[in-house]
Amino acid sequence: MKYPIGIQSFEKIIENDYVYVDKTDLIYSMVKGGTIYFLSRPRRFGKSLLVSTLKNYFLGRKELFKGLAIDVLEKDWLTYPVFHIDFNGSDFQEKGTLEKVIEEYISTWEVAYGILPNPDRDRGMRFIQVLKEAHVRAGRRAVVLIDEYDKPLLRSMHNPELQDKFREMLTAFYTVLKSADPWLRFVFITGVTKFAQMGIFSTLNQLIDISFDPQYNALCGMTRPEIEANFVPELERLAERNGLTKEDCMAYLTRM
């Protein structure tokens, strides 16, 4: 079996026949149960893969989900305009970095939807205009996926002045999600820290925090049954290479 070590792209995992632990029944339940969610998990816990899976689902890429739980559950497979914001790729330790990242996203979307970019205009209002135009063109409301929403703040903790600037900017940007509600089908936000701690989502009173919701506690990471179903042979081989027994391996799983 091929294990997707370090791979965060759902389509790459599926198209290259890597092992994928099926979480799509939980994804289907979440999508049908609400419209705007927040999930906090530690780094390297599968958040980016989850966002990638949601992106492909809302793009209607049914062929990628063949044989998974959602293949049976979903009947319509509609295509939505998807806006994916990923803060993983920048360092955010210098002034101006966050502005450049947000500006690049918005200006790229404006070009894609035939809107004349205007860097002097408020970025939040420009984003709302993009969402409106996407709704008009697609005939369906837009999907917004934000990965590692808090990275700019976490990376600037050593610089209180910079962090305050980032906090102010992100608060204004995320507030748009409330104003844009008429044009939004689904919003999913991930991060390491609980959103209340950062104080930038105060206006999003419709935000559902599922970080500690028992219904979704297996949405990221691996449960013991999932490990036993997919990874025990590999764990046993690892144990053998390190002079351990099969019983040692299973005892370790018991202590997890």
C-alpha positions, 0 to 999 in steps of 0.5 A: 500500500502507498501511504500519502506522507505529507500529501495534502491534496485529495485529488493527488491521493485519489489519482495516485492510488494512495491510502485514503481513510474515508471521512466523506460520510462526516463531510456529507453530514456537516455540509447538509447540516449547516453553512458556516463552520470552524474547526481547530486542530493541531498542525499536521492533523489533516486540516489541509487535506480536509479543506482539499476534500471539501473543495473537490466535493463542491467543485462537483468532481464526482469521479474522485469520490467513486467508492467512498461513502459520499458517492452513495449519499450525494445524489446531485453533485452540483458545481459551486464557485469555490474560493480557497484561501490558504495562509500556509504558504507565507511567513508573515513576519514582515510588515506588508506580507498579509496585505500582499497575500489577501490582495493577490487572492482578491485581484486574481478572483476579480480577473477571473470574473471580469471585474476591474481590479482596484487596489485603492478600494476596500478589500472587503467590499471587493471580495463581496463584489466577487462573491456576488458576481460568482453567484450571478454567473454560476447561478449558485451561492459561493463556497469559501474555504479558509485554511490556517486562518490564524497563521498570520497572528501566530507568526507575528506574536514576537511583534505586538505592533505587527500582530495588532495590525494583522488582527485589525486587518483579518477582523475587517476581512472576515467580517465580510463573511457576515455581510456576504451571507446572501451569496454564500452556500458554505464556509469552512475555516480551520486553524490551530487556535480556538477562534474566540482566543483571537477575537477576530470573529466577534461578528460571526454569530452564525459560526458553528465551532465543531472543534469539540463536537463529538459528532465530528471528532473523527473528521481529522486525525485517525481513530483506533478502528481506522488505524487497525483497518488501514495501518496495522501491517505497516505498524507491525513492520515498523515494530519488527525493524525496531526489535519489537513484537506484534504484541508490543505494537498493539499494546501501544495502540491501546495506550493511545 
